[in-house]
Amino acid sequence: MPREIAGRYQRNLFGSVIPFWEKHSLDAVHGGQFTCLTRDGRLFDDRKYVWMNGRGVWTFSRLYNTVEKRETWLANATQILNFLLRHARDPQGRCYFSLTREGRPAGVQRKPYAAFFLFLALAEYYKTGAGNESHRKLAIEIFGRIHEWIADPTLLGRAAPSFRQLADIMVMASMALELLEIDPSETCREILRECIRQAREHWLPARRTLLENLPVDGRAYSESPDTRLLCPGSAIEVAWFLIHSNDAVGGGPENEKFFLDVIEGSIETGWDPEHGGLFYFMDAEGYPPLQLEADMKLWWPHTEAIYGAALAYSKTRDAKWLAHLERLDRYTFATFADEEFGEWFGYCDRRGRPTHQSKGSPYKGMFHVPRCLLYSIERLTSLRS
């Protein structure tokens, strides 16, 4: 069964998902990648979102590095990255959120995430062999800047937060894992150990998941809707990243067991017993979440859960993880995959009906689906019967 699932993921990835983006998203005139595409691939917003373009470079580079030395994949990664290097950063070294078709600044966010995906783009592209020392050095520079911005958000013009975000732990772990491959250092391993330690502080035993925001001022988490916030997909993504991190630093079985418990608890806590699928947001104490989209079903939490279950099964060979994977697989492909036009829908209501006919947006691009499928294929095909 795992190999059958992997085979279907391979067909979906290379027969549907990647061809959709190759056909519709690339700008042959100005460079870069469009992500705001209708169901059948027509463009409805010609702005180019920096973090989505960084994700596109990472995906094409990762395919080239791990699947096949296909020159078109490398060429696509190269042209998107060159567009970003020409236009993505402001004079202070911060990244714009969005650019015009030609590359002029179109939008700014006071967050580190656009820079984070430029870092990932540079690090993975460097490993293709087409990257050079300037790419590696810029990746290291951006890594340092993001580390500073997360430690002190006021450097980006934001107020000092009263809580620590789980997303920032994921960002630091992801970057340190990537940097280990192009600039191995004990500093990266120390960061990974610190990410593991910090994430464990977000643990909510009653729900067997991680709080999205942990108070840093001594208050109880239950006093604020911000710190009661649960995002099952986010907790799962952090957990599998930290299993990878634990492997990288030789952290031992206790940490692995903990993060496997986070994955399982997040799936069970987040699962909708009436309509199936994972809720987007939840309140840890059962109050109404402030987010109006809380009970929607989005593509990316399900991709994280699929890979989390595949990773857990590959680690443990426990049949319960195969059962989790099969349930997630059935729901996800029945709900999000588009057999007619390719790729996946991103946004569905609680009952699993698409609320948007788009395949891409400022927040959905060529990343979560291909990463999930690619990583899951690698895990499931590596199993020995």
Sequence and secondary structure as in RCSB ss.txt:
>XXXX:A:sequence
MPREIAGRYQRNLFGSVIPFWEKHSLDAVHGGQFTCLTRDGRLFDDRKYVWMNGRGVWTFSRLYNTVEKRETWLA
NATQILNFLLRHARDPQGRCYFSLTREGRPAGVQRKPYAAFFLFLALAEYYKTGAGNESHRKLAIEIFGRIHEWI
ADPTLLGRAAPSFRQLADIMVMASMALELLEIDPSETCREILRECIRQAREHWLPARRTLLENLPVDGRAYSESP
DTRLLCPGSAIEVAWFLIHSNDAVGGGPENEKFFLDVIEGSIETGWDPEHGGLFYFMDAEGYPPLQLEADMKLWW
PHTEAIYGAALAYSKTRDAKWLAHLERLDRYTFATFADEEFGEWFGYCDRRGRPTHQSKGSPYKGMFHVPRCLLY
SIERLTSLRS
>XXXX:A:secstr
 HHHHHHHHHHHIIIIIHHHHHHHTB TTT SB  EE TTS EEE  EEHHHHHHHHHHHHHHHHHT   HHHHH
HHHHHHHHHHHHSB TTS B SEE TTS EEE  SSSHHHHHHHHHHHHHHTTSS  HHHHHHHHHHHHHHHHHH
H GGGGT    SEEEHHHHHHHHHHHHHHHHHS  HHHHHHHHHHHHHHHHTEETTTTEE SEEESSS  GGG T
TTTEE HHHHHHHHHHHHHHHHHHT  HHHHHHHHHHHHHHHHHHB TTT SB S EETTS   S TTTT EEHH
HHHHHHHHHHHHHHHH  HHHHHHHHHHHHHHHHHTB TTTSSB  EE TTS BS   S  SS  SSHHHHHHHH
HHHHHHT   
